[in-house]
C-alpha cells in the first residue's frame, strides 16, 4: 500500500465519521463495509 493510497483511505474513513451531540459516530453500514474491506486486504 502506497502512502498516497493510505492517505486516501484515511480521508475516506474520516468522511464517514459524524459528530453528534459531542460524540464521534460511524454508521454500522459504513463500519461493516470498512471491516469487510480490511479482511479482503489481509
DRENSEZA-978609 format. One line per 8 residues: number of its first residue (from 1); their letters; for each residue x, y, z of N, C-alpha, C, O. Coordinates in nm, 3 decimals. Each point is the difference from the previous one (the first is absolute). Layout:
REM residues N
NUM = A = X/Y/Z/X/Y/Z/X/Y/Z/X/Y/Z; ...
//
This chain:
REM residues 42
1 = XXXXXXXX = 0.086/-0.118/0.000/-0.086/0.118/0.000/0.090/0.123/0.000/0.091/0.012/0.082; -0.118/0.079/-0.173/0.081/0.120/-0.010/-0.048/0.105/0.099/-0.111/-0.009/0.053; 0.195/0.106/-0.028/-0.036/0.107/0.093/-0.122/0.077/-0.052/-0.085/0.040/0.079; 0.078/-0.021/-0.210/-0.114/0.073/-0.057/-0.130/-0.077/0.020/-0.102/0.060/0.036; 0.103/-0.191/-0.057/-0.122/-0.078/0.019/-0.038/-0.007/0.147/-0.119/-0.006/0.034; 0.219/0.007/0.054/-0.028/0.000/0.144/-0.067/0.130/0.040/-0.095/0.000/0.078; 0.144/0.113/-0.130/-0.061/0.129/0.030/-0.143/0.003/-0.054/-0.090/0.051/0.066; 0.070/-0.103/-0.184/-0.134/-0.005/-0.056/-0.091/-0.083/0.090/-0.115/0.040/0.025
9 = XXXXXXXX = 0.163/-0.152/0.024/-0.079/-0.084/0.089/-0.036/0.074/0.128/-0.114/-0.007/0.045; 0.210/0.078/0.013/-0.025/0.075/0.122/-0.104/0.108/-0.027/-0.090/0.021/0.081; 0.101/0.048/-0.192/-0.097/0.104/-0.035/-0.139/-0.059/-0.020/-0.099/0.060/0.040; 0.091/-0.177/-0.101/-0.129/-0.065/-0.020/-0.063/-0.038/0.134/-0.120/0.019/0.020; 0.201/-0.072/0.070/-0.051/-0.039/0.133/-0.045/0.124/0.076/-0.108/0.000/0.059; 0.189/0.104/-0.059/-0.035/0.122/0.073/-0.129/0.062/-0.054/-0.076/0.060/0.076; 0.050/-0.075/-0.205/-0.122/0.058/-0.057/-0.124/-0.078/0.043/-0.112/0.049/-0.015; 0.129/-0.169/0.067/-0.112/-0.082/0.045/-0.025/0.011/0.150/-0.091/-0.064/0.053
17 = XXXXXXXX = 0.170/0.145/0.015/-0.017/0.020/0.144/-0.077/0.130/0.021/0.037/0.105/-0.053; -0.143/-0.113/0.130/-0.086/0.116/0.026/0.010/0.040/0.146/0.024/-0.084/0.087; -0.041/0.213/-0.060/-0.001/0.051/0.137/-0.145/0.031/0.037/-0.062/0.090/-0.056; 0.010/-0.165/0.151/-0.138/0.018/0.045/0.001/0.014/0.152/0.044/-0.089/0.073; -0.093/0.204/-0.027/-0.006/0.029/0.143/0.136/-0.021/0.068/0.008/-0.051/0.112; 0.097/0.092/-0.181/0.134/-0.007/0.056/0.065/-0.138/-0.008/0.111/-0.018/0.049; -0.178/-0.078/-0.110/0.054/-0.135/-0.014/0.031/-0.028/-0.147/-0.080/0.033/-0.088; 0.194/-0.095/0.063/0.033/-0.042/-0.136/-0.063/-0.136/-0.023/0.020/-0.093/0.077
25 = XXXXXXXX = -0.097/0.083/-0.185/-0.067/-0.126/-0.032/0.024/-0.037/-0.146/0.029/0.085/-0.084; -0.041/-0.213/0.058/0.005/-0.051/-0.137/-0.119/-0.093/-0.016/-0.028/-0.082/0.087; -0.042/0.096/-0.197/-0.116/-0.085/-0.026/0.043/-0.146/-0.011/0.107/-0.030/-0.052; -0.190/-0.060/0.102/0.036/-0.141/0.001/0.023/-0.055/-0.140/0.085/-0.087/-0.019; -0.157/0.138/-0.078/0.020/-0.045/-0.138/0.140/0.038/-0.050/0.068/-0.080/-0.064; -0.026/0.204/0.093/0.134/0.045/-0.040/0.108/-0.081/0.072/0.101/-0.036/-0.059; -0.123/0.010/0.187/0.097/-0.078/0.078/0.010/-0.143/-0.054/0.109/-0.056/-0.008; -0.222/-0.003/-0.027/0.001/-0.136/-0.055/0.075/-0.006/-0.132/0.077/-0.093/-0.024
33 = XXXXXXXX = -0.098/0.193/-0.061/0.072/0.004/-0.128/0.150/0.017/0.022/0.081/-0.061/-0.069; -0.045/0.143/0.166/0.141/0.022/0.031/0.063/-0.128/0.052/0.112/-0.034/-0.038; -0.181/-0.038/0.124/0.052/-0.125/0.056/0.016/-0.104/-0.110/0.101/-0.071/-0.005; -0.200/0.062/-0.083/0.009/-0.095/-0.112/0.118/0.034/-0.089/0.072/-0.088/-0.045; -0.054/0.217/0.019/0.111/0.044/-0.086/0.134/-0.037/0.063/0.092/-0.040/-0.070; -0.081/0.052/0.203/0.124/-0.035/0.068/0.025/-0.150/-0.003/0.114/-0.043/-0.013; -0.218/-0.037/0.023/0.016/-0.146/-0.006/0.046/-0.042/-0.138/0.081/-0.092/-0.013; -0.132/0.158/-0.090/0.042/-0.030/-0.136/0.145/0.039/-0.025/0.068/-0.062/-0.081
41 = XX = -0.021/0.164/0.151/0.135/0.050/-0.019/0.105/-0.092/0.059/0.111/-0.008/-0.053; -0.143/-0.062/0.161/0.099/-0.085/0.069/0.037/-0.120/-0.079/0.082/-0.080/0.044
//
